[in-house]
Amino acid sequence: MNEKTGLNMPLLSPGMMALLAAQFLSAMADNAILIVAIASFKLAGVHNMEAPLQDAFILPFILLAPFAGPVADGFSKGRVMLAANLAKLGGALAMAAGANEIAAYCLVGIGAMLYSPAKYGILTQMFGSAALVRANSLIESSTIAAILIGVLLGGWLADYSLPWAYAGVMIAYALAAVANLFIPRLPAESPGGRFHPWLLIKAFSASVVQLFRNRDARFSLLGTSIFWGSGITLRSMLFAWVPAALLILDNRTPANLMGAVSIGIVLGAGVAGLWISLANVNRALIGGLLLGPVVLGLAFMHSLTPAAMLMVAIGACGGLFVVPLNALLQERGHKTIGAGNALAVQNFSENSSMLLLVSLYGAARAMNVPITTISAGFGVLLLTLIGTLAFFRLRRT
């Protein structure tokens, strides 16, 4: 078998169904536990902890980035995903047992850091390039549906009972681990790799340079980094924006609005799977360029229904933008440095963007900038960043 060409499995094969189930359950728990952790802080009378929690989750993706790709490519990816889910389960157990929420959520972040390059990288082993965008669309749709259900269940359970919320999270992680056992045990892409820390850091740095020198990979890395950096910031922002703009104080409303974004991303991902291929990937810029103006509209929303509709629109633009870029990077990375390494570089880039934008948001909150001003400025920043990316991409096409 030539691993670099993919197995050309049927798109809806049993192996893909197991992958989708594991991804759905794991992502659902990832998002529910964030809402539960925020609710735990609020119950203790501690507020504005969204940014520190997000930072704790993001930091492993940055600090351990040199090790994620070699692990994903050096072992069977399905087993890497199993180990990652067990790490997430350990973080949930620690949080439920009363450990520090930030430290426990950091352990969940370590599991997610290992999980991400394996879950995307295995697609290039399972499918050929012709089906890669559609496979990504299914994974993204599964992920976003999981985010939707996870934030909704997390918000509802956190308002109802924190012990029940923690129990639900742990059950979901355990079921995800079981589903991982049914993913095809494909051979490692780069078996027998050495795991010397300094050598891995040097190799990772070389991978970063190699991908950023590739025009298509650079376009994908910058685009997805802008998108996910803005997405994680928007998620943090909602917990302050909802009480200020909508005068609603519960945990469910910001969670529901996060769910509305998820619905939009599912719709956008579906359109991307039907309308965009690697041959016409520049069409994804349409969704990206619409993101800034739509986010800017958040500053003018003061009632729940229009806000929910706007959130769906934000998600739809994002899904149309990010799904083709993910497929583009996987295809380029699979042919050069290995899909797992490429996804590790992507995680490093995206999470660096997340850390930067969330930190900027946290600094603005610390300076008591009104949340509506922050949301308006955020929309303008997003439009500027993606507009610049589009200018340089299209200028050279």
Phi, psi and omega in degrees: 000137173266103186298331185288346180262350181084160182274348183056045176294155171301143186301324182253040178290161177304323178298319178293323178296320177294319178297316180296319180296314180297317180296318180300309183295318182293315180293323178300314180293322178304318184278326177294320185292331175296313179298319181294318179296318177297318178297324178297316177297316181297320179297328178276002179082016180254123185243172179057040179259006182299313182295314177300323177296315179298320179298320180297325179286324186283322188305319178301327179295332181271310186289328183255011183306321181297341185261341186293313181296310178301325177293315181296321182272342184271350181225168174299126189295327177297324180284329174297318178296323177298312179298321180295320178293326177293325175295319177298317178300321177298320177296319178295318178298318180297317180295317179295330181279359176101009177292165178303127185299321182292316179295318180294321180290333174295322177295321174299321178296324177297317176298318179295325179298319178287326187288320191298307180294333179288317185291323178278321182296328181293337179297323181288340174276332184272330189228152172282173184297331182295328182259002190292320179295319179294321177296318176297321179298320177295317180296315180296319179296318176298317181297314184288324173299322178293320176299315179303306182291323180297314181290325179293312178295320179299315179295317181292312181293324179295323176287333183273307184195118178296319177301319177294324179297314178296320179298317179299319179298314183294322177297318180297316178297319180295318178293325177298319178297320178297316180298326179301330181294340183261001174286138181307135180275080183281153180293155177296144177289324182227072184290156175076018180290154178268143185243036175288124187307312184294320178295322179293321179296318178295317181294322179294318178300320178295323178295319177301312181298316183297317181291320181289342175279340178276125187302313182291318179296320178297317178301314180294314182299314181293319181295311181292329179293317177298315183297308185286330173298318179289324181295316180291328177291318178299321180297317176295321184296326184299326182291338174264327184290319183300310178297324183283316186269324184254350180060038179242131191250000185278178177274338187286323186295309175299326177295319179296321179292323173299323177295324177296321175300318180298319177301316179297319181294322176301315179296314180296321179295322178296317178297318180299318180297330181269331193249339186238134174234177178296334181288332180235041188297339180296343175300335180300335181297336179301312178297318181297317182291336178279343185300311184303307179300323181291318177296322178302326179297341180300330182294343185251009181266134179222011175222155193291314185297310176299325179296318179296320178296321178295322179296321176298318179296319177301314180295319181297316177298318181294317179297318178297329183278312194274328184298310178297326180292324175299314181297320180299316181292320179299317181294316179292318180293321180299326182273352184239282189257002184099139184298319180297316177297319180297319179290328175294319176297319178299315179299318178300313181295312182295317183285333171296319176296317178301312182299319180296311184289321177295322178294321176297318177297315179298322178294320178295320177295320180296330178272008177061033173291133180303141185297328178292324176294319178299316182294321178294315179297325179295318178298317179296318179298317181297316178298320180294315183295312182287327175299319177295317178300315180296320181301310182288327178293311184284333180297331184257006182279000000 
